[in-house]
Amino acid sequence: MDKFHMSVENGVIGIDINAKPFHLAIAEINKDGNLISYKRIKLGHFAKRKKGRWKKEIKKSFRKIFI
């Protein structure tokens, strides 16, 4: 397995899970601390799913962000 290295040298990505309304908020910040972009992904439809299915759908949403 490759070693994991974390650095703010090139900027950061912030992810926040919010309850009302249920959504993910994602912000991309450059190395100088300035906002580059932001995105909001609605998750309200996941609340109606069974627990196991819900977790799979959340993982799928995170993959959309990072891939």
C-alpha positions in Angstrom: 0.0 0.0 0.0 1.3 3.5 -0.9 2.0 5.8 2.0 -0.5 8.6 2.5 0.8 12.1 2.7 -1.4 15.0 3.7 -0.3 18.6 3.0 -2.0 22.0 2.5 0.8 23.0 0.1 -1.5 23.1 -2.9 -4.7 24.0 -1.1 -7.4 22.0 0.6 -10.9 20.5 0.1 -13.5 21.0 2.9 -16.5 18.7 3.2 -19.4 19.4 5.5 -22.4 17.1 6.1 -25.5 19.2 7.0 -28.8 17.9 8.5 -31.4 20.4 7.4 -31.7 20.3 4.5 -29.7 17.1 4.3 -26.8 17.7 1.9 -23.0 17.7 1.5 -21.2 21.0 1.1 -17.8 20.9 -0.6 -15.4 23.8 -0.9 -12.1 23.9 -2.8 -9.6 26.4 -1.3 -6.3 27.3 -2.9 -2.9 27.5 -1.1 -3.5 31.2 -0.4 -6.8 30.5 1.4 -9.0 31.8 -1.4 -12.2 30.0 -2.5 -11.8 28.3 -5.9 -15.1 26.5 -6.1 -17.9 25.1 -4.1 -20.7 22.5 -4.6 -23.7 21.3 -2.8 -25.0 17.8 -3.2 -28.6 17.1 -2.0 -28.9 13.9 0.1 -32.5 14.1 1.3 -33.6 11.2 -0.9 -31.2 8.9 1.0 -33.1 9.4 4.3 -35.9 7.2 2.8 -33.7 4.2 2.1 -32.8 1.2 4.2 -29.6 1.6 6.4 -27.3 -0.6 4.3 -28.5 1.0 1.0 -28.0 4.5 2.5 -24.4 3.8 3.3 -23.7 2.6 -0.3 -25.3 5.7 -1.8 -23.2 8.0 0.5 -20.0 6.3 -0.6 -21.1 6.6 -4.3 -21.6 10.4 -3.7 -18.1 10.8 -2.2 -16.7 9.0 -5.3 -18.3 11.6 -7.5 -16.5 14.3 -5.6 -13.0 12.7 -5.8 -12.9 10.9 -9.1 
